[in-house]
Amino acid sequence: MINMGEKFSRELPVDLSTILRKLLRGEISLEEAERRLLALNIRRIRDLARLDPGRNCRTGVPEVVFAEGKDPRTVAEAAAALAKENGYALVTRLSPPQLAELKKRLGRRFELEINTLARAAVIKRRGHVFPQQGKVGILAAGTADVPVAEEAALAARVMGCQVLKAYDVGVAGIHRLFEPLQRMVEEGVSALVVVAGMEGTLPSIVSSLVDVPVIGVPTSIGYGVGLKGIGALVTMLQSCSPKLAVVNIDNGFGAGVFAASIARRSR
């Protein structure tokens, strides 16, 4: 018996005819052929970017345009190409010049949803609706952590999840946590993203109170000894709550994608 997964990992044909011939000879399944065809679906933006619009079907996670440090024209062209292909495009870490270029290049067929707190935007074809595929909760310890929490929420929503949010519920006033956390559990969230700076204690506390996976996001908020988020990161990594996973400092996008992947699989 052919192990299709193992075979695919060793060999990735680079032309359409090879894939079709293997399918006709029965060497690969229809599903395998579909995955390989998606892998060929690459778009090139000048000589600066290679888009992968089939990534969502292949991995469950759509390609996203990370804008930080990039030329505004490249960002705008990549986002427009993705939106044309997939019906939408998420752009993260946008600067004002990049956003201005994005607005300038959008046609009437598309609408632009800007999240200034998250420094992100979603370009959608008019009428495009994200399918509902699960629920995730997003908690932020302090108001300074909200931009990272908003990036996580936007990433999860683009992946089709309903997002429940509660902000400013950190350990300085821990009594504020329990009501929104209880509501999220009662509404059936499949995963929780907990964003915290300073010493980064909140994810451990939340993880000890709920029976769903918790993703901790350390932020670069805090005084000098926190070393721009390293203090919070170390606290979360050193947690005695075994059900806590941790992403990189300020990585709201990664946390939102991880939570949404859990939620969609649970559903």
C-alpha positions in Angstrom: 0.0 0.0 0.0 1.3 3.5 -0.9 1.7 5.9 2.0 0.4 9.0 0.3 1.5 11.4 3.1 5.1 10.1 3.2 5.3 10.0 -0.6 4.1 13.6 -0.8 6.6 14.8 1.7 9.4 13.3 -0.4 8.2 14.4 -3.8 6.4 17.6 -5.0 5.9 17.6 -8.8 6.5 21.0 -10.3 4.2 20.8 -13.3 0.6 20.1 -14.0 1.0 17.3 -16.5 3.0 15.2 -14.0 0.3 15.4 -11.4 -2.4 14.5 -13.8 -0.5 11.5 -15.3 0.1 10.2 -11.7 -3.6 10.6 -11.0 -4.6 8.7 -14.2 -2.2 5.9 -13.4 -3.6 5.5 -9.9 -0.4 6.4 -8.2 -1.9 9.2 -6.2 -5.5 9.7 -4.9 -7.8 12.5 -6.0 -7.3 14.3 -2.6 -3.5 14.0 -3.1 -3.7 15.4 -6.6 -5.8 18.3 -5.3 -3.2 19.2 -2.6 -0.4 19.1 -5.2 -2.3 21.3 -7.6 -2.9 23.8 -4.8 0.9 23.8 -4.1 1.5 24.9 -7.6 -0.9 27.8 -7.2 1.8 30.5 -6.7 1.4 34.1 -7.7 4.4 36.4 -8.3 4.3 40.1 -7.5 7.1 41.7 -9.6 10.3 40.1 -8.3 9.6 40.9 -4.7 6.9 38.5 -3.5 5.5 35.0 -4.2 1.9 34.6 -3.1 0.4 31.3 -2.1 -3.4 31.8 -2.3 -4.1 28.0 -1.9 -2.5 27.9 1.5 -5.8 28.0 3.3 -7.0 24.8 1.6 -3.7 23.1 2.1 -2.9 24.1 5.7 -6.1 25.6 7.1 -4.4 29.0 7.5 -4.7 31.7 4.9 -1.7 33.5 3.6 -1.3 36.9 5.3 0.6 40.0 4.1 3.1 41.0 6.9 3.7 44.7 6.0 6.4 45.7 8.5 9.5 47.0 6.8 8.2 46.5 3.2 7.7 48.9 0.4 4.1 50.3 0.3 3.6 49.5 -3.3 4.7 45.8 -2.8 2.3 45.5 0.2 -0.6 47.0 -1.8 -0.1 44.8 -4.8 0.3 41.7 -2.8 -2.8 42.4 -0.8 -4.9 43.2 -3.9 -3.7 40.0 -5.6 -4.7 37.9 -2.6 -8.1 39.6 -2.2 -8.8 39.0 -5.9 -7.9 35.3 -5.6 -9.4 34.4 -2.2 -12.1 37.0 -1.8 -10.2 38.7 1.1 -6.7 39.5 2.4 -5.5 40.2 5.9 -2.6 42.7 6.2 -0.8 43.1 9.5 1.7 45.6 11.0 0.6 48.4 8.6 2.3 51.8 8.6 0.4 55.0 7.6 2.2 55.2 4.2 1.3 51.5 3.5 -2.3 52.1 4.4 -2.5 55.2 2.2 -1.1 53.2 -0.8 -3.6 50.4 0.0 -6.5 52.8 -0.1 -5.3 54.3 -3.3 -5.2 51.0 -5.1 -8.5 49.5 -4.1 -11.2 49.4 -6.7 -14.9 49.6 -6.2 -15.2 45.8 -6.1 -13.4 45.7 -2.7 -14.0 47.2 0.7 -11.4 48.0 3.3 -11.9 47.3 7.0 -9.2 49.1 9.1 -8.3 48.2 12.7 -6.1 51.0 13.8 -5.5 49.5 17.2 -4.2 46.2 15.7 -2.3 48.1 12.9 -4.0 45.8 10.5 -6.6 45.8 7.7 -8.8 43.3 5.9 -9.6 43.8 2.2 -12.7 42.0 1.1 -14.7 41.6 -2.0 -18.0 43.3 -1.5 -20.4 40.8 0.1 -17.7 38.4 1.2 -18.7 36.6 4.4 -16.4 34.7 6.6 -17.9 31.3 7.5 -18.6 30.6 11.2 -16.4 27.6 12.3 -16.1 27.8 16.1 -15.6 30.2 19.0 -12.6 31.6 20.7 -12.1 34.0 23.6 -9.6 36.8 23.8 -8.6 38.3 27.1 -6.2 41.2 27.6 -4.6 42.0 31.0 -4.4 45.8 30.6 -5.5 48.4 28.1 -1.9 48.7 26.8 -2.1 45.1 25.7 -5.2 45.7 23.6 -3.4 46.2 20.2 -1.9 42.7 20.4 -5.3 41.3 21.5 -7.0 43.0 18.6 -4.5 41.5 16.2 -5.3 38.0 17.7 -9.1 38.7 17.4 -8.8 39.8 13.8 -6.7 36.7 12.8 -9.2 34.4 14.4 -12.2 36.1 12.8 -10.6 35.9 9.3 -10.2 32.2 9.9 -14.0 32.0 10.4 -14.3 32.0 14.2 -16.7 33.9 16.4 -14.6 36.0 18.8 -15.6 36.9 22.3 -13.4 39.7 23.9 -12.8 41.1 27.4 -10.1 43.6 28.1 -8.5 45.2 31.2 -9.0 42.1 33.3 -5.5 41.7 34.7 -4.1 40.7 38.1 -4.1 44.2 39.4 -7.9 43.9 39.7 -8.4 40.1 39.4 -12.0 40.3 40.4 -12.7 41.8 36.9 -11.7 38.5 35.3 -14.3 36.1 36.6 -17.5 37.4 35.0 -16.2 37.6 31.4 -14.3 34.3 31.8 -17.5 32.6 33.0 -19.4 34.0 30.1 -16.9 32.7 27.5 -16.9 29.2 29.1 -20.7 29.2 29.1 -20.8 30.2 25.4 -18.6 27.3 24.5 -15.3 28.8 23.4 -12.9 26.1 22.3 -9.7 28.0 23.1 -8.7 31.2 24.9 -6.0 33.7 24.0 -4.7 35.6 27.0 -2.5 38.6 26.4 -0.4 40.1 29.2 2.6 42.4 29.6 4.4 43.4 32.8 5.1 40.1 34.7 2.7 38.1 32.4 0.9 36.2 35.2 -2.7 36.2 33.8 -2.4 33.3 31.3 -1.4 30.9 34.1 -4.3 32.0 36.3 -6.8 31.6 33.4 -5.4 28.2 32.5 -5.9 27.0 36.1 -9.6 27.9 35.9 -10.8 26.5 32.6 -10.9 23.2 30.8 -10.0 24.5 27.3 -6.6 25.2 25.8 -5.0 28.6 26.7 -2.6 30.4 24.5 -0.4 33.0 26.3 0.8 36.1 24.5 3.5 38.1 26.3 3.7 41.8 25.3 6.5 44.3 25.3 4.6 46.4 27.8 6.3 47.1 31.1 9.2 48.8 33.0 12.9 48.3 32.3 13.5 45.0 34.1 10.8 43.4 31.9 13.2 43.8 29.0 10.5 44.6 26.4 8.4 41.5 27.1 11.1 39.0 28.0 10.0 39.0 31.6 6.4 38.2 30.7 7.6 35.5 28.2 9.8 33.8 30.8 6.9 33.9 33.4 4.6 32.2 30.9 7.2 29.6 29.8 7.9 28.8 33.5 4.2 28.4 34.3 3.2 25.5 36.5 -0.1 25.2 34.6 0.5 22.4 32.1 -2.3 23.4 29.7 -0.7 26.7 28.6 1.0 27.2 25.3 3.0 30.4 24.6 3.7 32.3 21.5 6.4 34.9 20.8 6.4 38.5 22.2 3.6 40.6 20.7 2.6 37.8 18.4 -1.2 38.3 18.5 -1.5 37.0 14.9 0.1 33.6 15.8 -2.0 33.2 18.9 -5.2 34.0 17.0 -4.4 31.5 14.3 -3.5 28.8 16.8 -6.7 29.4 18.8 -8.8 29.3 15.6 -7.2 26.1 14.4 -8.2 24.5 17.7 -11.7 25.8 17.5 -12.2 24.7 13.9 -10.9 21.2 14.7 -13.1 21.0 17.8 -16.2 22.0 15.7 
